[in-house]
Every structure is written in structure tokens, then in C-alpha cells.
């Protein structure tokens, strides 16, 4: 038996009009919906990233670690933003009725998000996709991520803490000012390590030594990663060497978010055969060893 809520059915019908906080859901059995959230806060955490908190309909709070929402971003310049932006859930606060996202401001969609103010409406669809899975037999897992990939991995610590599974989080970044999610990991009981480009500690050979040490001390029952192809390849290699299972959260450009358009196809290798899978519907979390590249 694995530790994960029932995943959503991307084919389940949902209402055309978005539900707002306080609305009665006419289809409580559905897994996926369109919701109007209210911006509670939207603050810079450093020069590149912002953290937005939304008050949402209770149905949106069913999201779990590794799942995502499709966000209808406002325009930053008056021209239409045609496609929604997929974004992994950073945190779910069921008591407060909040979902949170951590995002990098670089494209038109995220620049539009950066303009949101407390009290503004924000249209989100989800929760979508299949998230992380924890096996009850695991006592300690290793999280290795870089940049905004850490935003995807951070809620894994919440799921692990709820199930008394220890987490070691290795946080990779270009320099100290853009190290992400350390407070959230540590607040949930994870042990964190920071590796940086600026001092050379993020080099693959150094990260490999850290991982080998964790394996030797029985602190690596499973691997989890997101945000870097070289870190993915490292964990794949060590996973094969030591027979350690793992999962990777993938990112990809999407249009529909439900698996109908086939825009988000990526290549995977399963039992020696290469095949295509949809990141939105089949993922965004996949078997670590089956991913060809991040």
C-alpha cells in the first residue's frame, strides 16, 4: 500500500463557471475543478522569485504533493495571455483554506502573476496530475532539487512528516541569494544541505559524495528530484548502483492540462522500449529510472 490520496480523473466533467470561495459545489464527487481564488499575499522572496497565497474553494484543497494547477495568468502588458500556465503546488494549508505557489518571474504569464494584489481574483484549474508516492516501509528519503524545482519538492516534506518519514533535502542553487524553500523544509522537520555554484559545492562529484554518505548511513530509502538534468542523471546512476527507487517531477509546456492536446509529450524508457507520455496526465511525477531527461 502506498501513501497517496486518490488521484484525480482528468476526464471527469466539471462546471463551466468557476466556483468561488463560499460557493456550494454542485458536483462534490468530482476530483478536478475550475476555481476563483482570492489573493491573500503575493510577495517577493528574492530578486527572481515570488510567493503567492490564495484563498480557495475547499475542493481545491484536495491537492497533494507533486500535483499542479493550471493558472489563468493576467496580462502584464494589455495583450492577451492565451494559455494557462501549469504550476506545481508549493503548499496546502487546509486550516486556513489556502493554496500557495512559488514562481520565478520571467515570462509574460508569471510577470502578470507578479502584478496580482491582495484581494484580486485569480482563476485556477486543478488539482491535476499524479503526485508523489511514499511507501510505508521507507523511513528516510532524499530530496535533491535546484531552483524552482525545489518548490515542487517542498510539499513532499509535509507528506513525509505526516507519515513519520525522515527527509534530507539537498538544495542546489547558483548562489546563496536564490536558495529556495529552506525554511519550509526545515519547518517540516527535514534536514537540509545547501550546495552552490558560487563555491563549487554543487559540482556533481561533490553531490555524489554527499549522496553516497547518506546511502552508507541508511538515510536513503528513496530518491526524489526536480529542476536539473545533471542531478537527475546522478540520482539515476546511484539508484541503479544501490537499488534505490526514485521519482522525478517533470516540467513541460502545456496547453489543455488534461491530456487531450498532446502538447506536453516527453520520452520515457520502459523495459528497454522508448515511448511517449503526457506530462500533465501521466505525471507530472514519474519513475526516476524511466525518465530520459528532465
C-alpha positions in Angstrom: 0.0 0.0 0.0 1.3 3.4 -0.9 0.8 6.8 0.8 -1.1 9.0 -1.6 -4.6 10.3 -1.9 -6.8 9.1 -4.7 -5.5 10.8 -7.9 -7.8 13.0 -9.9 -9.6 11.8 -13.1 -8.7 14.3 -15.8 -11.7 13.1 -17.8 -14.2 14.0 -15.1 -16.6 16.7 -16.1 -16.6 20.0 -14.2 -18.8 23.1 -14.3 -18.2 25.7 -16.9 -18.5 28.6 -14.4 -15.6 28.8 -11.8 -16.5 28.3 -8.2 -15.6 31.0 -5.7 -14.8 30.6 -2.0 -18.1 30.0 -0.2 -19.9 28.6 -3.2 -21.6 25.3 -2.7 -20.0 22.7 -5.1 -22.8 21.2 -7.2 -20.5 18.2 -8.0 -18.8 17.3 -4.8 -17.7 13.9 -6.2 -15.5 15.4 -8.8 -11.7 15.5 -8.5 -10.9 18.4 -10.8 -12.5 21.8 -11.0 -12.1 25.5 -12.0 -12.0 27.9 -9.1 -11.7 31.6 -8.5 -9.2 32.1 -5.7 -8.7 35.4 -3.8 -5.1 36.6 -3.5 -4.1 36.8 0.2 -0.5 37.8 -0.4 2.0 37.9 -3.3 5.4 38.8 -2.1 9.0 38.7 -3.4 11.2 36.1 -1.6 14.3 37.3 -3.5 15.1 39.2 -6.7 13.8 36.4 -9.0 11.0 34.6 -7.2 7.6 35.4 -5.7 5.3 33.5 -3.3 1.6 33.8 -3.8 -1.1 32.7 -1.4 -4.7 32.1 -2.5 -7.8 31.7 -0.5 -9.7 28.9 -2.5 -12.8 26.8 -2.6 -12.4 23.8 -0.3 -12.4 21.5 -3.3 -9.1 22.9 -4.5 -7.6 21.9 -1.1 -7.6 18.3 -2.2 -4.3 18.9 -3.9 -1.4 16.8 -2.6 2.4 16.9 -3.0 3.6 16.8 -6.7 0.2 17.8 -8.2 -0.3 21.0 -10.1 -2.8 23.7 -11.1 -3.4 25.4 -14.4 -3.3 29.1 -13.8 -5.1 31.8 -15.9 -2.5 34.5 -15.6 -3.4 38.2 -16.1 -1.7 40.1 -18.8 1.3 42.2 -17.8 1.1 44.5 -20.9 -2.5 44.6 -22.1 -2.2 41.9 -24.8 -4.0 38.6 -24.2 -2.2 35.7 -22.4 -3.7 32.9 -24.4 -2.6 29.8 -22.5 -2.8 28.9 -18.8 0.4 28.3 -17.0 1.0 24.9 -15.2 2.4 25.3 -11.8 3.1 22.8 -9.0 1.6 23.3 -5.6 4.0 24.7 -3.1 1.9 24.3 0.0 -1.6 23.4 1.0 -2.9 25.0 4.3 -6.3 23.3 4.8 -6.9 25.0 8.1 -6.6 28.5 6.5 -8.2 27.4 3.2 -5.1 28.4 1.3 -3.0 27.0 -1.6 0.4 28.5 -2.3 2.7 28.7 -5.3 6.3 29.7 -5.6 7.3 31.0 -9.0 10.1 32.7 -11.0 9.1 35.9 -12.8 10.5 35.5 -16.3 7.8 35.1 -18.9 4.6 37.0 -19.7 2.4 34.8 -17.6 4.5 34.9 -14.5 5.1 38.6 -14.9 1.3 39.0 -15.0 1.1 36.9 -11.8 3.6 39.2 -10.2 1.2 42.1 -10.6 -1.6 40.5 -8.5 -2.5 42.3 -5.3 -4.2 41.1 -2.1 -8.0 40.9 -2.8 -7.6 40.2 -6.5 -9.4 37.3 -8.1 -7.2 34.5 -9.7 -8.7 31.7 -11.8 -7.1 28.3 -11.2 -8.0 24.8 -12.5 -7.0 21.6 -10.7 -5.7 19.8 -8.9 -4.2 18.0 -11.9 -1.9 15.0 -12.5 -0.4 12.3 -10.3 1.9 13.4 -7.5 4.5 11.8 -5.3 4.1 8.4 -3.7 5.6 7.3 -0.4 6.0 3.6 0.6 5.2 2.9 4.3 8.4 0.8 4.5 10.6 3.9 3.8 12.0 5.5 6.9 14.3 8.1 5.3 14.2 9.7 1.8 16.5 12.1 0.0 15.2 15.2 -1.9 17.6 16.8 -4.4 16.5 19.8 -6.4 17.5 23.1 -7.9 15.9 26.4 -8.4 12.2 26.5 -8.8 12.3 22.7 -8.8 12.6 22.9 -5.0 9.1 24.5 -4.9 7.7 21.2 -6.4 9.7 19.1 -3.9 9.0 21.1 -0.8 5.5 19.8 -0.1 6.9 16.3 -0.2 8.3 17.1 3.3 4.8 17.7 4.5 3.6 14.4 3.3 6.7 12.7 4.8 6.2 14.4 8.1 2.6 13.3 8.3 3.8 9.7 7.9 6.9 9.9 10.2 9.4 9.5 7.3 12.6 11.4 7.6 13.8 13.8 4.8 17.2 15.0 3.9 16.9 17.9 1.4 19.9 18.9 -0.7 19.2 22.4 -2.1 21.1 23.4 -5.2 21.4 27.0 -6.4 23.7 29.4 -8.3 24.4 31.4 -5.2 23.1 31.9 -1.6 20.6 34.6 -2.5 18.5 32.2 -4.7 18.4 29.1 -2.4 14.8 28.2 -2.3 12.4 26.6 0.3 14.9 26.0 3.1 12.5 27.4 5.8 9.7 25.3 4.6 11.7 22.1 4.5 13.2 22.8 8.0 9.9 23.8 9.4 8.5 20.4 8.5 11.5 18.6 10.2 13.7 18.0 7.2 17.5 18.1 7.4 18.8 20.5 4.8 22.1 20.9 3.0 22.9 23.7 0.6 25.2 23.2 -2.5 26.2 26.2 -4.6 27.7 27.1 -8.0 29.4 30.1 -6.4 31.6 28.0 -4.1 31.8 24.8 -6.3 29.9 22.6 -3.8 27.1 22.0 -6.4 29.6 20.1 -8.6 28.3 16.6 -9.5 31.2 14.8 -7.9 30.7 16.6 -4.6 26.9 16.0 -4.6 27.7 12.3 -5.4 29.9 12.1 -2.2 27.0 13.5 -0.2 24.6 11.0 -1.6 27.0 8.1 -1.1 27.4 9.2 2.5 23.6 9.2 3.1 23.3 5.8 1.5 26.1 4.4 3.7 24.3 5.6 6.8 20.9 4.2 5.8 19.4 7.6 5.1 18.3 7.0 1.5 15.4 4.6 1.1 14.3 6.5 -1.9 15.3 9.4 -4.2 13.3 12.4 -5.3 14.4 15.1 -7.7 13.3 18.1 -9.9 14.9 21.0 -11.6 18.2 19.7 -13.1 19.1 17.2 -15.8 22.6 16.6 -14.3 21.1 15.9 -10.9 18.5 13.6 -12.4 21.3 11.6 -14.2 23.3 11.4 -11.0 20.4 10.0 -9.0 19.5 7.6 -11.8 23.1 6.2 -11.7 23.3 5.9 -8.0 19.8 4.5 -7.8 20.7 1.7 -10.2 24.0 1.1 -8.4 22.4 0.7 -5.0 18.9 -0.5 -6.0 17.3 2.7 -4.6 13.9 3.6 -6.1 13.0 7.1 -7.0 10.7 9.6 -8.5 11.2 12.8 -10.7 8.8 15.7 -11.1 8.9 16.8 -14.7 8.1 20.2 -16.3 6.9 20.8 -19.8 4.9 23.4 -21.8 1.2 22.6 -21.7 -2.0 23.8 -23.3 -5.0 21.9 -22.0 -3.6 20.3 -18.8 -6.0 17.3 -19.2 -4.2 15.1 -21.7 -6.3 16.0 -24.7 -3.9 18.1 -26.8 -0.7 16.0 -26.5 1.5 19.1 -26.5 3.3 18.1 -23.3 4.6 14.7 -24.6 8.1 13.6 -23.3 10.1 10.5 -24.0 10.5 7.7 -21.4 12.2 4.4 -21.5 10.3 1.5 -20.1 11.6 -2.1 -20.2 14.0 -1.2 -22.9 11.4 0.5 -25.1 11.1 4.2 -25.7 7.6 5.6 -25.5 5.9 9.0 -25.2 3.9 10.1 -22.2 1.8 13.1 -21.4 3.3 15.1 -18.5 0.0 16.6 -17.5 -2.0 13.4 -17.3 0.6 10.6 -16.8 2.7 12.7 -14.5 4.0 15.2 -13.7 5.7 12.8 -11.3 7.3 9.7 -12.9 9.5 6.8 -12.1 13.1 8.2 -11.8 14.6 5.4 -13.9 12.2 5.8 -16.8 12.9 9.5 -17.5 15.2 10.0 -20.4 15.9 13.7 -19.4 14.5 16.4 -17.3 
